[in-house]
Amino acid sequence: MTSTTAVPATEAGVTRAVTEDGIATLTLARPTRYNTLTSAVIAELSAHLAAIAADPAVRVVILASTGKAFSTGHDLKEMNAARNEAFYRQLFADCSRMMQSIVALPQPVIAQVQGIATAAGCQLVATCDLAVAATSARFATNGIQNGLYCATPSVALSRVVQRKHALEMLLTGDFIDAARAAEMGLVNHVVPDAELETATRALAGRIADKSQFAIRLGKASFYRQVNQGLDSAYRGTSEDLVCNLLAEDGQEGLDAFIAKRPPVWRDR
């Protein structure tokens, strides 16, 4: 049986629920505004992520949303109303820090994508460690349609899909469907709409069931090595593996393997 502690949405529209199996769900809950990433939403997401990073009870995070859109990115109405260089600079700096905090978060983050994910909303999907999409989901970096090249979304997109695919999305603004997103590596799995939440939670559960020492070490190790040269990557990951082997969970894993029994992780 799963109990849920919910943190009510503020006017910015982000809710957090933490279940006893260690899976925290952050939900963008402004469906009538297509879950745009206003300055208030970015601030609230950042606060939730900071709290989760310090919470040892959370082992995996699901980032979900409600309505017809996962997120359509920055709120162009908010940006148009400001028309202020200082506001623009602050907005993009805050959003970039929020995106980077997802990568830096100790826990893996899984995007649960329904509806459309465009511009910075597509960036959000690309930034998450893993992504599960509903069959009906669609993706685009379509700022170019409004004369705005999706420069900051290109950072995350170009790191998860090949350059020519990324540039085609960025320069045409065309939508791609979920199946194409999976082919390109933007999402891990595509499932029927009715199965989206179940499939996402199943993936989260498979991760939450593992040694959290190894999972957290592994996520940090992956992002550290992925942009390093070959020699530096091997030296760093060798140190990570030594650290993992000498840790309590590493020793338990070895003992369990030799004894042919299920491991008992320290943090379970």
C-alpha positions as CSV (number, residue, x, y, z in Angstrom):
1,M,0.0,0.0,0.0
2,T,1.3,3.5,-0.9
3,S,0.7,6.6,1.1
4,T,1.2,10.0,-0.4
5,T,2.1,13.3,1.2
6,A,1.2,16.1,-1.1
7,V,2.5,19.6,-1.1
8,P,-0.3,21.8,-2.4
9,A,0.3,23.8,-5.6
10,T,1.0,27.5,-5.2
11,E,-0.3,30.0,-7.8
12,A,2.8,29.1,-9.8
13,G,1.3,25.7,-10.3
14,V,3.8,23.0,-9.3
15,T,2.8,20.2,-6.9
16,R,5.0,17.7,-5.2
17,A,4.0,14.3,-3.9
18,V,6.4,11.8,-2.2
19,T,5.3,8.2,-1.8
20,E,6.6,5.7,0.6
21,D,8.4,3.8,-2.1
22,G,10.8,6.7,-2.4
23,I,9.5,8.1,-5.7
24,A,8.9,11.9,-5.7
25,T,6.6,13.3,-8.3
26,L,6.8,16.9,-9.4
27,T,3.8,18.0,-11.5
28,L,3.4,21.1,-13.6
29,A,-0.2,21.9,-12.9
30,R,-1.2,24.9,-15.0
31,P,-3.0,23.1,-17.9
32,T,-4.9,26.2,-19.1
33,R,-1.5,28.0,-19.6
34,Y,0.0,24.9,-21.2
35,N,2.4,24.6,-18.3
36,T,4.6,27.4,-19.5
37,L,7.9,28.0,-17.7
38,T,7.2,31.4,-16.2
39,S,9.7,33.0,-13.9
40,A,7.5,31.9,-11.0
41,V,7.3,28.3,-12.1
42,I,11.1,28.2,-12.6
43,A,11.6,29.5,-9.1
44,E,9.2,27.0,-7.7
45,L,10.7,24.0,-9.6
46,S,14.2,25.1,-8.4
47,A,13.0,25.2,-4.8
48,H,11.4,21.7,-5.0
49,L,14.6,20.3,-6.6
50,A,16.8,21.8,-3.9
51,A,14.5,20.3,-1.2
52,I,14.6,16.9,-3.0
53,A,18.4,16.9,-3.3
54,A,18.7,17.2,0.5
55,D,16.0,14.5,1.1
56,P,17.5,11.0,1.6
57,A,14.1,9.4,1.5
58,V,13.7,10.3,-2.2
59,R,15.4,7.8,-4.5
60,V,13.9,8.7,-7.9
61,V,12.0,11.8,-9.2
62,I,9.2,11.8,-11.8
63,L,8.6,15.1,-13.6
64,A,5.0,15.1,-14.9
65,S,2.3,17.5,-16.0
66,T,-1.4,17.9,-16.5
67,G,-3.5,18.8,-19.5
68,K,-2.7,18.9,-23.3
69,A,0.9,20.0,-22.9
70,F,3.8,18.7,-21.0
71,S,5.2,22.2,-21.3
72,T,5.3,24.8,-24.1
73,G,8.4,26.4,-22.7
74,H,8.8,30.0,-21.8
75,D,5.7,32.2,-21.5
76,L,5.9,34.5,-24.5
77,K,3.1,36.7,-23.0
78,E,5.3,37.2,-19.9
79,M,8.3,37.9,-22.1
80,N,6.4,40.3,-24.3
81,A,5.0,42.2,-21.3
82,A,8.5,42.7,-19.9
83,R,10.4,43.8,-23.0
84,N,13.3,44.4,-20.7
85,E,16.9,43.3,-21.2
86,A,17.5,42.8,-17.5
87,F,14.4,40.6,-17.1
88,Y,15.3,38.5,-20.1
89,R,18.9,37.9,-18.8
90,Q,17.5,37.0,-15.3
91,L,14.9,34.7,-16.8
92,F,17.3,32.7,-18.9
93,A,20.0,32.6,-16.2
94,D,17.4,31.2,-13.7
95,C,16.1,28.7,-16.2
96,S,19.6,27.5,-17.1
97,R,20.4,27.1,-13.4
98,M,17.2,25.1,-12.9
99,M,18.0,22.8,-15.9
100,Q,21.6,22.3,-14.5
101,S,20.2,21.5,-11.1
102,I,18.3,18.5,-12.6
103,V,21.6,17.2,-14.0
104,A,23.3,17.8,-10.7
105,L,20.5,16.3,-8.6
106,P,21.7,13.1,-6.8
107,Q,18.6,11.3,-7.7
108,P,17.7,10.3,-11.3
109,V,14.9,12.3,-12.9
110,I,12.4,10.8,-15.3
111,A,10.2,12.9,-17.6
112,Q,6.6,11.6,-17.9
113,V,5.6,13.2,-21.2
114,Q,2.0,13.7,-22.5
115,G,0.8,16.2,-25.0
116,I,3.3,18.6,-26.6
117,A,6.7,19.5,-25.3
118,T,8.0,22.6,-27.2
119,A,10.9,25.0,-26.9
120,A,12.1,25.1,-23.3
121,G,9.5,22.3,-22.6
122,C,11.4,20.1,-25.0
123,Q,14.6,21.3,-23.3
124,L,13.2,20.1,-20.0
125,V,12.6,16.6,-21.5
126,A,16.1,16.5,-23.0
127,T,17.6,17.6,-19.6
128,C,15.9,14.8,-17.6
129,D,18.0,11.7,-17.2
130,L,15.3,9.5,-18.7
131,A,12.0,10.0,-20.4
132,V,8.8,8.0,-21.1
133,A,6.4,9.4,-23.6
134,A,2.8,8.7,-24.4
135,T,2.1,7.7,-28.0
136,S,0.3,11.0,-28.6
137,A,3.2,13.2,-27.4
138,R,4.9,15.5,-29.8
139,F,8.1,17.5,-29.6
140,A,9.5,20.6,-31.2
141,T,12.0,23.4,-30.7
142,N,9.6,25.7,-32.6
143,G,10.8,29.2,-31.5
144,I,12.1,29.7,-35.0
145,Q,8.5,29.9,-36.1
146,N,8.2,33.2,-34.1
147,G,11.6,34.4,-35.2
148,L,13.3,33.1,-32.1
149,Y,16.1,30.5,-32.4
150,C,15.8,28.1,-29.4
151,A,19.4,28.8,-28.3
152,T,19.2,27.5,-24.7
153,P,17.1,24.5,-25.6
154,S,19.8,23.6,-28.2
155,V,22.2,22.9,-25.3
156,A,20.2,20.0,-23.9
157,L,18.9,18.8,-27.2
158,S,22.4,18.7,-28.8
159,R,23.6,16.6,-26.0
160,V,21.1,13.8,-26.3
161,V,20.5,13.6,-30.1
162,Q,22.9,13.7,-33.0
163,R,23.8,17.1,-34.4
164,K,22.0,16.9,-37.7
165,H,18.8,15.7,-36.0
166,A,19.1,18.5,-33.4
167,L,19.7,21.2,-36.1
168,E,16.8,20.0,-38.2
169,M,14.5,20.5,-35.2
170,L,16.1,23.8,-34.3
171,L,16.1,25.3,-37.8
172,T,12.7,24.1,-39.1
173,G,10.7,24.2,-35.9
174,D,8.9,21.1,-37.1
175,F,7.1,18.7,-34.7
176,I,8.2,15.1,-34.4
177,D,6.1,12.4,-32.9
178,A,6.9,10.2,-30.0
179,A,8.2,7.3,-32.1
180,R,10.6,9.6,-33.9
181,A,11.7,11.1,-30.6
182,A,12.6,7.5,-29.4
183,E,14.5,6.8,-32.6
184,M,16.5,10.0,-32.1
185,G,17.2,9.2,-28.4
186,L,15.2,12.1,-27.0
187,V,13.0,9.6,-25.0
188,N,13.6,6.1,-23.8
189,H,10.2,4.5,-24.2
190,V,6.9,5.2,-25.9
191,V,3.8,3.7,-24.4
192,P,0.0,3.9,-25.0
193,D,-1.5,7.1,-23.4
194,A,-3.5,5.1,-20.9
195,E,-0.3,3.3,-19.7
196,L,2.0,6.4,-19.3
197,E,1.8,6.8,-15.6
198,T,2.0,3.1,-14.9
199,A,5.0,2.6,-17.2
200,T,6.9,5.6,-15.8
201,R,6.4,4.5,-12.2
202,A,7.5,1.0,-13.2
203,L,10.7,2.4,-14.6
204,A,11.2,4.6,-11.5
205,G,10.5,1.5,-9.3
206,R,13.2,-0.5,-11.0
207,I,15.7,2.2,-10.2
208,A,14.5,2.9,-6.7
209,D,14.9,-0.8,-5.9
210,K,18.7,-0.6,-6.5
211,S,21.5,0.4,-4.1
212,Q,21.0,4.2,-3.9
213,F,24.7,4.6,-3.1
214,A,25.5,3.1,-6.5
215,I,22.7,4.9,-8.3
216,R,23.8,8.3,-7.0
217,L,27.5,7.6,-7.6
218,G,26.6,6.3,-11.0
219,K,24.6,9.4,-12.1
220,A,27.4,11.8,-11.0
221,S,30.0,9.6,-12.6
222,F,28.1,9.4,-15.9
223,Y,27.8,13.2,-16.4
224,R,31.3,13.8,-15.2
225,Q,32.9,11.5,-17.7
226,V,30.7,12.0,-20.7
227,N,32.4,15.2,-21.9
228,Q,35.9,14.2,-20.8
229,G,38.7,12.9,-23.0
230,L,39.1,9.1,-23.0
231,D,42.1,9.0,-20.6
232,S,40.5,11.3,-18.1
233,A,37.2,9.5,-18.3
234,Y,38.8,6.1,-17.6
235,R,40.9,7.4,-14.7
236,G,37.9,9.1,-13.1
237,T,35.5,6.2,-13.6
238,S,38.1,3.7,-12.2
239,E,38.3,5.8,-9.0
240,D,34.5,5.8,-8.9
241,L,34.4,2.0,-9.2
242,V,37.0,1.6,-6.5
243,C,34.9,3.9,-4.2
244,N,31.8,1.8,-5.0
245,L,33.5,-1.5,-4.3
246,L,34.8,-0.3,-0.9
247,A,31.5,1.1,0.1
248,E,29.1,-0.8,2.4
249,D,26.6,-1.5,-0.4
250,G,29.5,-2.6,-2.7
251,Q,30.7,-5.1,-0.2
252,E,27.1,-6.3,0.4
253,G,26.7,-6.8,-3.3
254,L,29.8,-8.9,-3.5
255,D,28.8,-11.0,-0.5
256,A,25.3,-11.5,-1.8
257,F,26.6,-12.6,-5.2
258,I,29.0,-15.2,-3.6
259,A,26.3,-16.5,-1.2
260,K,23.7,-16.6,-4.0
261,R,21.2,-14.5,-2.0
262,P,19.3,-11.3,-2.6
263,P,21.3,-8.2,-1.4
264,V,20.2,-6.1,1.5
265,W,21.1,-2.5,0.8
266,R,22.0,-0.2,3.6
267,D,19.4,2.4,2.8
268,R,16.4,0.2,2.3
